[in-house]
Amino acid sequence: MNPFMYYNPTKLLFGKGQLDNLAREISRFGNRVLLVYGGGSIKRNGLYDKIIHMLKHANIEWFELAGVEPNPRVTTVRKGAEICKKEKVDFVLAVGGGSVIDCTKAIVVAAKTDEDVWNIISRQTRATDGLPYGSVVTIAGTGAEMSLSSVISDWEKQDKRAWVSSFSRAKFAIVAPTYMTSVPYKQTVNGIVDAMSHVLEHYFNLATNVPIQDQFCESVLRTIIEVAPKLLNDLENYEYRETIAYASTIALSDQLNMGFIGDWGTHHIDHALSAVHDIPHGGGMAILFPHWMRYVLDVENVLKFKQLAINVFQIDSNGKTDIEIANEGIDTLAQHWASWGAPIKLRDYQITDKTLPLIAEKTIETQPKCGNFKRLTKEDVLAILKSSL
Ligand SMILES: NC(=O)c1ccc[n+]([C@@H]2O[C@H](COP(=O)([O-])OP(=O)(O)OC[C@H]3O[C@@H](n4cnc5c(N)ncnc54)[C@H](O)[C@@H]3O)[C@@H](O)[C@H]2O)c1
């Protein structure tokens, strides 16, 4: 493995009752709070009322930014930053999923500069300061609560960018499976696929001597595969929600990938795809990942695919070539996702071959070094997209 430094100071409060610590955690940093949330699911499941009650009780003044879009827009980030500046907000609280958390990561840096935040998101300049923020996570999948990264779209330019800053690290994350029982079936599937795709992105790396990291990844994948169908048959089951939520958080907390960088090429393709078509991230990953695997599999890297097939998908290797075993593993992954109801082809989102060259162009334009396990050219990206139709 490569030498590494691990530093993740986000305080994680996980599970039943942890929400009760919210006001205490906020009060360590401020008492004028911007509450950021999405389309209103937190009002329907009672979380909003509970949080407002806690803020009032702790004499914390709050302002609100509601309506953060799935695939959050830079225009919404600007709105949030304006509220922070005008109301002298000293802490931002994200309540929701990856979209709300990502939007908050951008708001906190935008609130501390007069520069347009897109310059930071598009990596023309770096953030130099940021307000502190925390999150209450209401949907499992992205793991955005423990990660530095944020993904923001400029819808007018059809541009979606992943960016990082040391100021986008949360002070705390409260992961609340209790409030995840209201997540609808389709979004639950998207989240499960997203968490698995993060683990798979780590798994496909070029480092040598990473047996512990490999087995961490394999055990998370095996557990998700075992629990996901149970959860999908019983959406209100707390224990299944808890397991998937923990898998999702750990998948992007940098604990599975110490000592190497994973591939991430498929994520880059999906960012360009959803910049053009505004589809859910988990849905895009479900379509793209098996096709990326089939495209990059070759005799030089087959052993990693074979290891995945045997250790995670329990493929019987008797009498089969390495390539056959690897392909059976890929097919089994795709079958699991399809059987859970994940989309399997781009046409499931009414996407045709018309926009594929543009998506390939955007992928490489925003990420010239696309993929680490296998570096992809624009032609490679186009071929993967075509096979995903
Ligand atoms: N920052 C990162 O590290 C990272 C990683 C992966 C993906 N992302 C980004 O995150 C975004 C997707 O986030 P997401 O998958 O968490 O979904 P999301 O935040 O977009 O939410 C999806 C939907 O679920 C609803 N929802 C959320 N919680 C709910 C609940 N408890 N009950 C009922 N409905 C609920 C929301 O209102 C929304 O309509 C994408 O923009 C993606 O690019 C970020």
PDBQT file of the ligand as one rigid body, heavy atoms in Angstrom, charges set to zero:
ROOT
HETATM    1  N1  LIG A 401     -20.570  14.420  -1.512  1.00  0.00    +0.000 N 
HETATM    2  C1  LIG A 401     -20.417  13.163  -1.799  1.00  0.00    +0.000 C 
HETATM    3  O1  LIG A 401     -19.465  12.559  -1.342  1.00  0.00    +0.000 OA
HETATM    4  C2  LIG A 401     -21.432  12.487  -2.689  1.00  0.00    +0.000 A 
HETATM    5  C3  LIG A 401     -21.336  11.102  -2.935  1.00  0.00    +0.000 A 
HETATM    6  C4  LIG A 401     -22.282  10.523  -3.763  1.00  0.00    +0.000 A 
HETATM    7  C5  LIG A 401     -23.308  11.282  -4.326  1.00  0.00    +0.000 A 
HETATM    8  N2  LIG A 401     -23.364  12.633  -4.073  1.00  0.00    +0.000 N 
HETATM    9  C6  LIG A 401     -24.421  13.496  -4.638  1.00  0.00    +0.000 C 
HETATM   10  O2  LIG A 401     -25.551  13.421  -3.748  1.00  0.00    +0.000 OA
HETATM   11  C7  LIG A 401     -26.747  13.670  -4.488  1.00  0.00    +0.000 C 
HETATM   12  C8  LIG A 401     -27.766  12.574  -4.224  1.00  0.00    +0.000 C 
HETATM   13  O3  LIG A 401     -28.032  12.483  -2.847  1.00  0.00    +0.000 OA
HETATM   14  P1  LIG A 401     -28.973  11.327  -2.223  1.00  0.00    +0.000 P 
HETATM   15  O4  LIG A 401     -28.844  10.099  -3.032  1.00  0.00    +0.000 OA
HETATM   16  O5  LIG A 401     -28.696  11.252  -0.770  1.00  0.00    +0.000 OA
HETATM   17  O6  LIG A 401     -30.416  11.815  -2.492  1.00  0.00    +0.000 OA
HETATM   18  P2  LIG A 401     -31.079  13.239  -2.286  1.00  0.00    +0.000 P 
HETATM   19  O7  LIG A 401     -30.464  13.981  -1.181  1.00  0.00    +0.000 OA
HETATM   20  O8  LIG A 401     -31.103  13.898  -3.638  1.00  0.00    +0.000 OA
HETATM   21  O9  LIG A 401     -32.546  12.804  -1.886  1.00  0.00    +0.000 OA
HETATM   22  C9  LIG A 401     -33.303  12.003  -2.781  1.00  0.00    +0.000 C 
HETATM   23  C10 LIG A 401     -34.764  12.167  -2.468  1.00  0.00    +0.000 C 
HETATM   24  O10 LIG A 401     -35.068  11.524  -1.247  1.00  0.00    +0.000 OA
HETATM   25  C11 LIG A 401     -35.882  12.351  -0.455  1.00  0.00    +0.000 C 
HETATM   26  N3  LIG A 401     -35.645  12.025   0.956  1.00  0.00    +0.000 N 
HETATM   27  C12 LIG A 401     -34.528  12.243   1.678  1.00  0.00    +0.000 A 
HETATM   28  N4  LIG A 401     -34.696  11.775   2.932  1.00  0.00    +0.000 NA
HETATM   29  C13 LIG A 401     -35.947  11.272   2.990  1.00  0.00    +0.000 A 
HETATM   30  C14 LIG A 401     -36.690  10.639   4.024  1.00  0.00    +0.000 A 
HETATM   31  N5  LIG A 401     -36.177  10.420   5.240  1.00  0.00    +0.000 N 
HETATM   32  N6  LIG A 401     -37.958  10.233   3.739  1.00  0.00    +0.000 NA
HETATM   33  C15 LIG A 401     -38.496  10.417   2.505  1.00  0.00    +0.000 A 
HETATM   34  N7  LIG A 401     -37.835  11.003   1.483  1.00  0.00    +0.000 NA
HETATM   35  C16 LIG A 401     -36.559  11.419   1.729  1.00  0.00    +0.000 A 
HETATM   36  C17 LIG A 401     -35.446  13.761  -0.847  1.00  0.00    +0.000 C 
HETATM   37  O11 LIG A 401     -36.447  14.711  -0.558  1.00  0.00    +0.000 OA
HETATM   38  C18 LIG A 401     -35.201  13.623  -2.334  1.00  0.00    +0.000 C 
HETATM   39  O12 LIG A 401     -36.384  13.809  -3.069  1.00  0.00    +0.000 OA
HETATM   40  C19 LIG A 401     -26.344  13.758  -5.949  1.00  0.00    +0.000 C 
HETATM   41  O13 LIG A 401     -26.256  15.108  -6.345  1.00  0.00    +0.000 OA
HETATM   42  C20 LIG A 401     -24.975  13.093  -5.979  1.00  0.00    +0.000 C 
HETATM   43  O14 LIG A 401     -24.172  13.551  -7.033  1.00  0.00    +0.000 OA
HETATM   44  C21 LIG A 401     -22.459  13.209  -3.247  1.00  0.00    +0.000 A 
ENDROOT
TORSDOF 0
